[in-house]
Amino acid sequence: MNLNHIVKPTLLLDKKKCCKNIELMALKAKSNKVIFRPHFKTHQSRIIGKWFKKAGVNKITVSSLSMASYFANDGWNDITVAFPVNIREIEKINELAEEIQLNIAIENIESVDYLNKKLKFPVGLFIKIDTGYHRTGLLSDNYQVIDTILEKVCHEKLQFKGFLTHSGNTYQAKTREEIIQIYNNTTEQLTHLKNKFIPSYPDLILSAGDTPSCSIIENLKGIDEIRPGNFIFYDLIQYQLGSCHFDQVAVCMACPVVAIHKERNEVVIYGGGVHFSKESLETAENKNFGQVVLLNDSGWKKPETDCYLSKLSQEHGTIKATDDFINSIKIGDLVGIIPVHSCMTANLMRGYLSTENELIDHFSGNSELI
């Protein structure tokens, strides 16, 4: 990797780490005999999508119909949009449903009524279930609404696939034991639903799978399909949760040093909230917006002493640094930062530079990476 060409914040990607992360998750799905439908909203890249295909993946998850189109145009023909259906996009739904196996998520009767009238082509339907995250979805014991939705489903147009959930509350867990408890609670609720409705719908499946659960849980009992996304890159949150080892984190931001303030042990970089987002890890003592690493021609490594991104404004990032670190750098050097949340950082950066000097695409597009 030629660092000399980098002049502004650039999101570096280690292809070998990505492919290894894909391989491990695909192997876990295979050994547990569950469907592997990875979420592509983390990377949003056709090139990275091809790495998944090489691992045998043929079904994917996305978070929008536009993203579904982006990947459908690159040959993916079985796509679930794991976001409550937006009925104002009915034209896009019909456009995609004509070409691919499109699955959508529903949590209300109004959407079913509208789709029954407006759909022109068959669409797979998942009922979205809230198993504890409390963002979207029906509570798992809300049988009245679930029954009404299923009664209204026009089977020629809406084909009931099963129940879908996202246990995003694992991201707030403090220990591996909490993540395991959340997973067990999720599967218990979903299994109860499956047992209730499978006599009438023998082919229904249970679709779940956040990255913390899928990374930590070895026996994925009770689930038919997993949809993790962040695992392709991992990040500081996942490392803190215990979802991954530090050397599995596959993205790193390269940022130029623009100011050094030895008197307060601070280094200012070109790299702020518009590059990283402002997500942080908080402790009683500080906020951490990213972990400093040392860049080299083959990637990055942890420094001997920890330094971290302590403040972010729009374009500025402030590193709280040790004396040794400050004495080792100069104005114009590049500093590596492991992001707190790689999904948000990747979405903001809109493209990648691999450690093999390859420009990697992103759905949002960025033709001027470096």
FILUMKE-982366 format. One record per residue (C-alpha): residue in three letters; x, y, z. Coordinates in Angstrom, 1 decimal. Each point is the difference from the previous one (the first is absolute). Last residue first. Layout:
<nodes>
[node "ALA", [X, Y, Z]] ...
</nodes>
This chain:
<nodes>
[node "ILE", [-7.5, 10.2, -2.7]] [node "LEU", [-3.6, -1.2, -0.1]] [node "GLU", [-1.1, 2.2, -2.9]] [node "SER", [-2.6, -2.2, -1.8]] [node "ASN", [-2.3, -0.3, 3.0]] [node "GLY", [-3.2, -2.0, -0.3]] [node "SER", [-3.0, -0.4, 2.3]] [node "PHE", [-0.1, -3.8, -0.8]] [node "HIS", [3.8, -0.3, 0.7]] [node "ASP", [2.8, -1.1, -2.2]] [node "ILE", [3.4, -1.2, 1.0]] [node "LEU", [3.2, 1.6, -1.4]] [node "GLU", [2.8, -2.5, 0.0]] [node "ASN", [3.4, 0.8, 1.6]] [node "GLU", [0.5, -3.5, 1.5]] [node "THR", [-0.7, 1.4, 3.5]] [node "SER", [-3.4, 0.9, -1.5]] [node "LEU", [-1.2, 3.6, -0.6]] [node "TYR", [-3.6, 0.4, 0.8]] [node "GLY", [-3.2, 1.8, -1.0]] [node "ARG", [-2.9, 2.1, 1.2]] [node "MET", [1.8, 1.5, 3.0]] [node "LEU", [-3.2, 0.8, 1.9]] [node "ASN", [-1.6, -3.4, -0.5]] [node "ALA", [3.3, -1.7, 0.9]] [node "THR", [0.2, 2.0, 3.2]] [node "MET", [-3.6, -0.9, 1.0]] [node "CYS", [0.5, -3.7, -0.6]] [node "SER", [3.4, 0.0, 1.6]] [node "HIS", [-1.2, 1.1, 3.4]] [node "VAL", [2.7, 1.1, 2.4]] [node "PRO", [2.6, 0.4, -2.8]] [node "ILE", [3.6, -1.2, 0.2]] [node "ILE", [2.1, 3.0, -0.6]] [node "GLY", [3.3, 0.1, -1.9]] [node "VAL", [2.3, 3.0, 0.1]] [node "LEU", [1.7, 1.4, -3.1]] [node "ASP", [2.9, 2.4, 0.4]] [node "GLY", [-0.3, 3.6, -1.3]] [node "ILE", [1.1, 1.7, 3.2]] [node "LYS", [2.3, -2.3, 2.0]] [node "ILE", [-0.2, -3.3, 1.9]] [node "SER", [2.0, -2.0, 2.5]] [node "ASN", [0.3, 2.6, 2.7]] [node "ILE", [-3.8, 0.3, 0.3]] [node "PHE", [-0.3, -3.8, 0.3]] [node "ASP", [2.6, -0.3, 2.7]] [node "ASP", [-1.5, 2.9, 1.9]] [node "THR", [-3.4, -1.7, 0.0]] [node "ALA", [-2.9, 1.2, -2.1]] [node "LYS", [-3.6, 1.2, 0.3]] [node "ILE", [-0.8, 0.4, -3.7]] [node "THR", [-2.1, 2.8, -1.2]] [node "GLY", [-2.0, -0.3, -3.3]] [node "HIS", [-0.9, 3.0, -2.1]] [node "GLU", [-2.3, 0.1, -3.0]] [node "GLN", [-3.4, 0.4, 1.6]] [node "SER", [1.0, -0.2, 3.6]] [node "LEU", [1.3, -3.0, 1.8]] [node "LYS", [1.7, -0.5, 3.4]] [node "SER", [1.8, -2.8, 1.8]] [node "LEU", [1.4, -2.1, -2.8]] [node "TYR", [2.2, -2.5, 1.8]] [node "CYS", [3.5, -0.9, 1.0]] [node "ASP", [0.9, -3.3, 1.6]] [node "THR", [3.7, -0.9, 0.6]] [node "GLU", [2.0, -2.6, -2.0]] [node "PRO", [-1.8, 1.1, -3.2]] [node "LYS", [-2.5, -2.4, -1.6]] [node "LYS", [0.8, -1.0, -3.6]] [node "TRP", [-0.9, 1.1, -3.5]] [node "GLY", [-0.1, -1.0, -3.6]] [node "SER", [2.7, -1.5, -2.2]] [node "ASP", [2.0, 3.2, -0.8]] [node "ASN", [-0.2, 1.2, 3.6]] [node "LEU", [-2.5, 1.9, 2.1]] [node "LEU", [0.1, 0.2, 3.8]] [node "VAL", [-3.3, -0.2, 1.8]] [node "VAL", [-2.1, 2.6, 2.0]] [node "GLN", [-3.4, -1.1, 1.3]] [node "GLY", [-3.1, 1.9, -0.9]] [node "PHE", [-2.6, 2.4, 1.4]] [node "ASN", [0.7, -0.8, 3.7]] [node "LYS", [-1.8, 2.1, 2.6]] [node "ASN", [1.6, 0.3, 3.4]] [node "GLU", [0.3, -0.8, 3.7]] [node "ALA", [-3.2, -1.7, 1.0]] [node "THR", [0.1, -1.9, -3.3]] [node "GLU", [-1.6, 0.8, -3.4]] [node "LEU", [0.6, -1.7, -3.3]] [node "SER", [-0.8, 2.5, -2.8]] [node "GLU", [-2.2, 0.6, -3.0]] [node "LYS", [0.6, 3.4, -1.5]] [node "SER", [0.2, -1.0, -3.6]] [node "PHE", [3.5, -1.0, -1.2]] [node "HIS", [0.5, 2.1, -3.1]] [node "VAL", [-2.4, 2.9, 0.4]] [node "GLY", [0.6, -0.1, 3.7]] [node "GLY", [3.7, 0.7, -0.4]] [node "GLY", [3.2, -1.0, -1.8]] [node "TYR", [2.9, 2.3, -0.8]] [node "ILE", [1.9, -0.7, 3.2]] [node "VAL", [0.8, 2.0, 3.1]] [node "VAL", [2.5, -1.5, 2.5]] [node "GLU", [-0.4, 0.7, 3.7]] [node "ASN", [2.2, -0.5, 3.0]] [node "ARG", [-0.9, 3.3, 1.6]] [node "GLU", [3.4, 1.7, -0.2]] [node "LYS", [0.9, -2.1, -3.0]] [node "HIS", [-2.6, 1.6, -2.3]] [node "ILE", [0.6, -1.5, -3.5]] [node "ALA", [-2.0, 1.2, -3.0]] [node "VAL", [-0.9, -1.2, -3.5]] [node "VAL", [0.6, -3.8, 0.2]] [node "PRO", [-1.5, -1.7, -3.1]] [node "CYS", [-2.6, -2.7, 0.5]] [node "ALA", [-0.1, -3.7, -1.1]] [node "MET", [-3.3, -1.6, 1.2]] [node "CYS", [0.2, -3.7, 0.7]] [node "VAL", [-2.1, -3.0, -1.2]] [node "ALA", [0.3, -3.7, 0.5]] [node "VAL", [-0.2, -0.6, 3.8]] [node "GLN", [0.9, -3.7, 0.3]] [node "ASP", [3.4, 0.9, 1.6]] [node "PHE", [-1.8, 1.5, 3.0]] [node "HIS", [-1.8, -3.3, 0.7]] [node "CYS", [-3.7, -0.1, -0.6]] [node "SER", [-3.4, 0.0, 1.6]] [node "GLY", [1.4, 0.8, 3.5]] [node "LEU", [-2.2, 3.0, 0.6]] [node "GLN", [3.0, 2.3, 0.0]] [node "TYR", [1.2, -1.4, -3.4]] [node "GLN", [-3.5, 0.3, -1.4]] [node "ILE", [-0.3, 3.7, 1.1]] [node "LEU", [3.6, 0.7, -1.4]] [node "ASP", [-0.8, -1.4, -3.4]] [node "TYR", [-1.0, -3.1, -2.0]] [node "PHE", [0.6, 0.1, -3.7]] [node "ILE", [-2.0, -2.9, -1.5]] [node "PHE", [-1.5, -0.6, 3.4]] [node "ASN", [-2.1, 3.1, -0.3]] [node "GLY", [-2.7, -1.8, -2.1]] [node "PRO", [-1.6, -2.9, 1.8]] [node "ARG", [-3.2, -1.5, -1.6]] [node "ILE", [-0.5, -3.5, 1.4]] [node "GLU", [-2.7, -2.5, -1.2]] [node "ASP", [-1.8, -2.9, 1.5]] [node "ILE", [0.4, 0.9, 3.7]] [node "GLY", [-0.8, -2.1, 3.1]] [node "LYS", [3.6, -1.3, 0.6]] [node "LEU", [2.9, 2.2, -1.1]] [node "ASN", [2.5, -2.1, 1.9]] [node "GLU", [3.3, 2.0, 0.1]] [node "ILE", [-1.4, 3.3, 1.2]] [node "ILE", [2.7, 2.7, 0.1]] [node "SER", [0.2, 1.2, -3.6]] [node "CYS", [-3.7, -0.5, -1.0]] [node "SER", [-1.2, 1.6, 3.2]] [node "PRO", [2.3, 3.1, -0.3]] [node "THR", [-0.6, 0.3, -3.8]] [node "ASP", [-3.8, 0.1, 0.2]] [node "GLY", [-1.9, -3.0, -1.2]] [node "ALA", [-3.6, -0.7, -0.6]] [node "SER", [-2.3, -1.8, -2.5]] [node "LEU", [-2.4, -2.7, 1.2]] [node "ILE", [-1.5, -2.0, -2.9]] [node "LEU", [-3.4, -0.9, -1.2]] [node "ASP", [-0.3, -3.1, -2.2]] [node "PRO", [-2.8, -1.8, 2.0]] [node "TYR", [-2.3, 3.0, 0.0]] [node "SER", [-3.3, -1.1, 1.6]] [node "PRO", [1.6, -2.5, 2.4]] [node "ILE", [3.0, 2.3, 0.2]] [node "PHE", [-1.9, 2.9, 1.6]] [node "LYS", [0.1, -0.8, 3.8]] [node "ASN", [3.3, -1.9, 0.0]] [node "LYS", [1.6, 2.8, -2.0]] [node "LEU", [-1.2, 2.7, 2.4]] [node "HIS", [1.3, -1.9, 3.0]] [node "THR", [3.3, -0.6, -1.8]] [node "LEU", [0.2, 3.8, -0.6]] [node "GLN", [-0.4, 0.9, 3.7]] [node "GLU", [2.5, -2.6, 1.2]] [node "THR", [2.4, 0.9, -2.7]] [node "THR", [0.0, 3.6, 1.1]] [node "ASN", [0.4, -0.8, 3.7]] [node "ASN", [2.9, -2.3, -0.8]] [node "TYR", [1.7, 2.6, -2.1]] [node "ILE", [-0.5, 2.7, 2.7]] [node "GLN", [1.5, -2.4, 2.7]] [node "ILE", [3.0, -0.8, -2.3]] [node "ILE", [0.6, 3.7, -0.5]] [node "GLU", [-0.2, 0.6, 3.8]] [node "GLU", [2.4, -2.8, 0.6]] [node "ARG", [2.5, 1.5, -2.4]] [node "THR", [0.0, 3.1, 2.1]] [node "LYS", [-1.0, 3.7, -0.1]] [node "ALA", [-3.0, -0.3, -2.3]] [node "GLN", [-1.1, 3.2, -1.8]] [node "TYR", [0.8, -1.4, -3.4]] [node "THR", [-2.0, -3.2, 0.8]] [node "ASN", [-3.0, 2.3, 0.0]] [node "GLY", [0.1, -0.1, -3.8]] [node "SER", [-1.8, -3.4, 0.2]] [node "HIS", [-1.4, 0.2, -3.6]] [node "THR", [-3.1, -1.9, -0.8]] [node "LEU", [-1.7, -1.9, -2.8]] [node "PHE", [-2.9, -2.4, 0.0]] [node "GLY", [-1.1, -2.2, -2.9]] [node "LYS", [-0.1, -0.1, -3.8]] [node "PHE", [-3.6, 1.0, -0.7]] [node "GLN", [-0.5, 0.4, -3.7]] [node "LEU", [-1.6, 3.3, -0.9]] [node "LYS", [-1.2, 0.2, -3.6]] [node "GLU", [-1.8, -3.3, -0.8]] [node "HIS", [-0.4, -0.7, 3.7]] [node "CYS", [-2.1, 3.1, 0.7]] [node "VAL", [0.9, 0.6, 3.7]] [node "LYS", [-3.0, 1.3, 1.9]] [node "GLU", [-0.4, -2.9, 2.3]] [node "LEU", [3.7, 0.0, 0.7]] [node "ILE", [-0.1, 3.7, 1.0]] [node "THR", [-3.0, -0.6, 2.2]] [node "ASP", [1.7, -3.0, 1.8]] [node "ILE", [3.1, 2.1, 0.6]] [node "VAL", [-2.1, 2.9, 1.3]] [node "GLN", [-1.9, -2.2, 2.5]] [node "TYR", [3.0, -2.1, 0.8]] [node "ASN", [1.9, 2.8, 1.6]] [node "ASP", [2.1, -2.5, 2.1]] [node "SER", [3.2, 0.6, -1.9]] [node "LEU", [-0.3, 3.8, 0.3]] [node "LEU", [-0.4, 1.5, -3.5]] [node "GLY", [3.0, 1.6, -1.7]] [node "THR", [2.1, 3.1, 0.2]] [node "ARG", [2.5, 1.5, 2.5]] [node "HIS", [-0.8, -1.7, 3.3]] [node "TYR", [3.2, -2.1, 0.1]] [node "GLY", [-1.8, -2.7, 2.0]] [node "THR", [-1.4, -2.7, -2.3]] [node "ASP", [-1.8, 2.4, -2.4]] [node "ILE", [-1.3, -2.1, -2.9]] [node "LYS", [-0.1, 1.0, -3.7]] [node "ILE", [-2.4, -2.1, -2.0]] [node "PHE", [1.9, -1.2, -3.1]] [node "LEU", [-1.7, 0.1, -3.4]] [node "GLY", [1.4, -1.3, -3.3]] [node "VAL", [-1.2, 1.9, -3.0]] [node "PRO", [-2.0, -1.1, -3.0]] [node "PHE", [-0.5, 2.5, -2.8]] [node "LYS", [-2.4, 2.8, -0.7]] [node "LEU", [-0.4, 1.2, 3.5]] [node "LYS", [-2.4, 3.0, 0.4]] [node "LYS", [-3.2, -1.3, 1.7]] [node "ASN", [1.4, -2.7, 2.2]] [node "LEU", [2.9, 2.3, 0.7]] [node "TYR", [-2.2, 2.7, 1.5]] [node "ASP", [-2.0, -2.4, 2.2]] [node "VAL", [3.3, -1.6, 1.2]] [node "SER", [1.5, 3.3, 0.8]] [node "GLU", [-3.0, 1.1, 2.0]] [node "ILE", [0.1, -3.2, 2.1]] [node "ASN", [3.3, 0.8, 1.6]] [node "GLU", [3.4, -1.6, 0.6]] [node "ILE", [1.3, -0.8, -3.5]] [node "ALA", [3.4, -1.1, -1.3]] [node "ILE", [0.7, -0.5, -3.6]] [node "ASN", [1.4, -2.9, -2.1]] [node "LEU", [0.9, 0.4, -3.7]] [node "GLN", [0.7, -3.0, -2.2]] [node "ILE", [1.2, 1.8, -3.0]] [node "GLU", [-1.0, 1.7, -3.3]] [node "GLU", [-3.7, 0.9, 0.3]] [node "ALA", [0.3, 0.4, 3.7]] [node "LEU", [2.6, 2.7, -0.5]] [node "GLU", [-2.2, 2.3, -2.2]] [node "ASN", [-3.1, -0.8, 2.1]] [node "ILE", [1.8, 1.1, 3.2]] [node "LYS", [1.4, 3.1, -1.8]] [node "GLU", [-3.5, 1.0, -1.0]] [node "ILE", [-1.3, -0.6, 3.5]] [node "GLU", [2.5, 2.4, 1.5]] [node "ARG", [-2.6, 2.0, 1.9]] [node "ILE", [-0.9, -3.3, 1.8]] [node "ASN", [3.2, 0.1, 2.1]] [node "VAL", [0.5, -3.5, 1.2]] [node "PRO", [1.5, -0.4, 3.5]] [node "PHE", [3.7, -0.6, -0.5]] [node "ALA", [1.7, -3.4, -0.6]] [node "VAL", [-0.1, 0.2, -3.8]] [node "THR", [0.5, -3.6, -0.9]] [node "ILE", [1.8, -0.8, -3.3]] [node "ASP", [0.1, -3.1, -2.2]] [node "ASN", [1.1, 0.9, -3.5]] [node "TRP", [3.5, 1.4, 0.4]] [node "GLY", [1.5, 0.6, -3.4]] [node "ASP", [1.6, 3.4, 0.2]] [node "ASN", [-3.1, 1.9, -0.9]] [node "ALA", [-1.7, -1.8, 2.8]] [node "PHE", [2.7, 1.5, 2.3]] [node "TYR", [-0.7, 3.6, -0.8]] [node "SER", [-3.7, -0.7, -0.2]] [node "ALA", [-0.1, -1.4, 3.5]] [node "MET", [1.9, 3.1, 1.2]] [node "SER", [-2.7, 2.2, -1.4]] [node "LEU", [-2.6, -2.2, 1.6]] [node "SER", [1.6, 0.6, 3.4]] [node "SER", [1.6, -1.8, 2.9]] [node "VAL", [1.6, -3.0, -1.8]] [node "THR", [0.1, -3.8, 0.6]] [node "ILE", [1.6, -2.6, -2.2]] [node "LYS", [-0.5, -3.4, -1.5]] [node "ASN", [2.5, -1.9, -2.2]] [node "VAL", [3.0, -0.4, 2.3]] [node "GLY", [2.4, -2.7, -1.1]] [node "ALA", [3.3, 1.5, 1.4]] [node "LYS", [0.9, 1.2, -3.5]] [node "LYS", [-3.4, 1.8, 0.0]] [node "PHE", [1.0, 1.8, 3.2]] [node "TRP", [3.2, 1.3, -1.6]] [node "LYS", [-2.2, 1.2, -2.9]] [node "GLY", [-2.0, 2.1, 2.4]] [node "ILE", [3.2, 1.7, 1.0]] [node "ILE", [0.4, 1.3, -3.6]] [node "ARG", [-3.7, 0.9, -0.1]] [node "SER", [0.4, 2.1, 3.2]] [node "GLN", [-2.6, 1.2, 2.6]] [node "HIS", [2.5, -1.0, 2.7]] [node "THR", [-2.2, 0.1, 3.1]] [node "LYS", [-3.4, 0.0, -1.7]] [node "PHE", [0.8, -3.3, -1.6]] [node "HIS", [-1.7, -2.2, 2.6]] [node "PRO", [1.0, -3.6, -0.3]] [node "ARG", [-2.7, -2.7, -1.0]] [node "PHE", [1.6, -3.2, 1.3]] [node "ILE", [-2.8, -2.7, 0.4]] [node "VAL", [0.5, -2.2, 3.0]] [node "LYS", [1.5, -3.5, 0.2]] [node "ASN", [2.1, 0.8, 3.1]] [node "SER", [3.2, -1.1, -1.7]] [node "LYS", [-0.9, 1.9, -3.1]] [node "ALA", [-0.8, 3.2, 1.9]] [node "LYS", [3.3, -0.2, 1.9]] [node "LEU", [1.9, -0.7, -3.2]] [node "ALA", [-1.6, 3.1, -1.7]] [node "MET", [1.0, 2.0, 3.1]] [node "LEU", [3.6, -1.2, -0.1]] [node "GLU", [0.4, 0.4, -3.7]] [node "ILE", [-1.4, 3.6, 0.0]] [node "ASN", [2.3, 1.0, 2.8]] [node "LYS", [2.9, -1.5, -1.9]] [node "CYS", [-1.0, 1.8, -3.2]] [node "CYS", [-0.1, 3.3, 1.9]] [node "LYS", [3.3, -0.6, 1.7]] [node "LYS", [1.7, -0.7, -3.3]] [node "LYS", [-1.6, 3.0, -1.7]] [node "ASP", [1.4, 2.5, 2.6]] [node "LEU", [-1.9, 3.2, -0.6]] [node "LEU", [1.2, 3.6, 0.4]] [node "LEU", [-2.4, 2.9, 0.4]] [node "THR", [1.7, 3.1, -1.2]] [node "PRO", [0.1, 3.4, 1.8]] [node "LYS", [2.1, 2.3, -2.2]] [node "VAL", [3.4, -0.1, -2.0]] [node "ILE", [0.6, -3.7, -0.5]] [node "HIS", [2.4, -0.6, -2.8]] [node "ASN", [3.0, -0.5, 2.2]] [node "LEU", [-1.7, -2.9, 1.8]] [node "ASN", [0.7, -2.4, -2.7]] [node "MET", [-1.4, -3.4, 1.0]] 
</nodes>
